[in-house]
Amino acid sequence: MVLVLRLGLLLALLLPWAGPATAQAAAPRLMFVAASNNKAKGPDAVDGDRSTTWLGIAHREPAWITFKVEGDTPLIGLVVTMAKMPSSTFYHVDLSQDGQTFEPVLQNLRNENDKATVRPFGTVRAERYLRLRFENGSRQAMVPFALYEVSALPAGSLPDAETLSTPSVPLVVAQSPTPAPAPRILGTVLGRWDGDRVLVVVGDGFPQGIESVQIDDWRLRVLQSTSTQILCQYP
């Protein structure tokens, strides 16, 4: 089976990041600083638009993304909105005053759905840097984490958790014997797996038996696939 993806291909994912934005208000706001991969999309995790996504990849090493806390108000927690996490995965929240030495404040967290999830610290914290660290418990395959939005929860505030309506990108199934509903595509990630360059297509509802993926003029061989991700060999 060949999948044909109609994407305005998201391959500007490994471009170097230009630098942090300037703080504009005294209220706490998270500004992207650095990430383990997909750095060009790091600001999408804190742009206030939950239809944009940062995709982190964890294999034998965790995926991570770091933010600077801008503003004068300390934090009582944060709100994390992301895709439902694969099994055997979890994440930690670390804080730092200098952006170099981090202390874990929340550990072994899981988001079981794509709703905004409040993560209280239990006490008011005034550190200037915050990091999310995503762990692949099995360490046997490359696992993507789709992070839609992270926002700071200022001390004394009440959270407003709401359901995310995720965007979809059309997907056409070619050479399929029976019609199938179009899966959702959350995005793509370039990375390395066992020393090879790979492209991971992330979404849900992918059919079984996919042998290759056609993207524009490229046909990529599928190394592994599940209902939520397709791992392709990339030239």
N, C-alpha and C positions, 0 to 999 in steps of 0.2 A: 504494500500500500504506500502511495506517495501522498504526502500532505503538501498543499500549496498555501503558503502564508502570504496574505496581502498586507504587508507591513510597510510603513514608511521607515524602514529598518532602523532600529534603535542602536546603531553601532558606534555612536559617539560616546560610548560608555567608559572608555579608558583614557579619555583626554585629560590632561593635567588640569587641576582646579586652579582658578585664577586668584583666589584669596577670599577671606571672610568679608561679609557685608558689614556696614557700619551700624551700630546701635542707634535706634531712632526714638526710643522711649524708655522711661524709667521702669515701667512694668517688665517683669522677667520675660525674656524671649530667647529662644535657642537659635544660635547661628552655627551653620555647618563649619567644621574645622578640617576633618580628615576622615578617611575611611579605608578599610582593608582592600576594597576594589570598587569599581563603578563610581569613581570620584566625581565625574562630571554630573552625576545624578544625585549626589549627596544633598544639595540644597533642596531637592524635591521633597525631602522628608520633613522640612520645616517651612514650607512655602504657604501654608494655610490652605492648600488645595489637595484634597484627599484623592483626587483622580490621578495625581502624579505619584511616582513610585521610585524608591531606591531599592535595588535588588542586591543583597549581599550573598556571597557564596561561602559556605563552610565545607571543608573536606576534612583533612587531618588537623588543620588549624581553624580557629573560630573566625567568623566574619565579625567585623566591628565598625561602628561609626561613632564619631566624637563630635560634640557640640560645645560651644562656649555659651555660658549663661550671661546674657546682656540685661542690664537693669539693676535697680537697687533693692528690689524686694526679694527676700530669701524664698526658697522653695519648700513646699510640704510634700511634693511628689511630682509625678508627670502623668501624661495621658498618652498611651501608645495605641496606634491603629495600624493593623497589618493583616495580611492574609492569614487564614487558619494555618497553624504551623504543622509541618509533617510530624509523624510519630518519631519518637526518640530524639527530639530536639527541644531546646530550652534556651533562655537568654538571661543575662545578668545586667544589672544597672550598677555602674561604677561612678564615683565622684572623685574630683581632684581639685586642688587649689591652684596648682601650677601647670596642669595639662600634661605632666610627665609621670607622676606617681599617683596611681588610682587606688581607691579603697572600694571594695564591693559593699553596697548597701542593701541591694535586693538580689537574691540568687534563685536559680532554677525556676524561672517564670515561664508560663506558656499562655499564648493567646489561642483559644479554642474556636474562635470565630472572627469575623472581620469587623466587629463592633469596636468603638473606641473604649479602651480598657484603662481604668484609673489604677495607678500604681503608687500608693502613698508610702512615704519614707518612714512614717511612724514618729518622726520628729522634724523640726524645722532645720534645714541645711542651707548653708551660705557659700558652698564651694562654687568656683567659677567655671568648672568644666564637668561635663556629663558624658558618659560613654555607654552605649548599648553593645553587649557582646553576645553573639549568637553561636551556640554550640551544636555540633552534629554529634549526637551521642554514639551513633554506630561507627562513624569515621570510615565507612566502607564505600561511600559514594558521595559525589558532590551534591550538596543540598542547598537550594536557593531559599532566601527569606525575602518576602515582598513587604517592605515597610512603607506604608502610605503616609503616615504623619506622626510626629512626636511634638508635644507641646508641654510647656512648663506649667505647673500648678502652683500659683503663688500662695504663700502662707495666708490663712484666713479665708481662702476662696472655697466655693463649692463647685465640684466638677459637673460638666454637662456632657454625659456620655450619649452618643448617638450612633446610629447604624450607618455604616459606609455603603454607598452605592458605587460599586466598582465599575470602571469603564470596560467596554468590550471592543475588540478589533475583529473584523470579519475573518473567518478561516474557511477555506474551501477544501473539502475532502475529495480528491480525485481517485478514480479507479476503485471506488467503494461499491460493493455489491448491493448494499441497502442504504437508504437515506438515513442520515444521523443529524441530530441537532448540532448547531455550530457551537463548539467549545468557546469559552472565554479565554482571551489572551491577555495576560497581565504585563508581559514585556519579555525582553531577551537580555542575556548576560554573556559577555565574552570572558573566558577564563582559561585555566589550565587544569587538566585532570590526568594523573599518572604521566605527566610530562608532555602531553599533547594539548594543542590549542583546541578548545571546544566552544560551542555555542549552546546555551541552555535556553529553551523556550519554556516559559512559565505560564501556567493557566490552570484550567480544570476541564474535565470532561473529554480528554483526548481519547480517541478510539485505540483499541489494541492492534498489534500487528503492523505498526508503522516501520517501514524499511528505510525511507529517505524523506527529507524535507526539501521542498522546492521554494526558495526565496529569491524573487526576482529572476536573475539568470543563473543562480547557483543551485545545484542539487547537492545536499549535504547528507552523508551517510549517518544513520541513527545508530548510536552505540548502546543506549539504554532508553527506555521510555516507560512512563507510568501514566495514570490518568491526570496527573498534575504537572508533569514536566517531561520534556524531550531533550535528551543529551545528544548533540550532533558533533561529528568530527568537523573541524573548521580548518580551511586551507591556511 
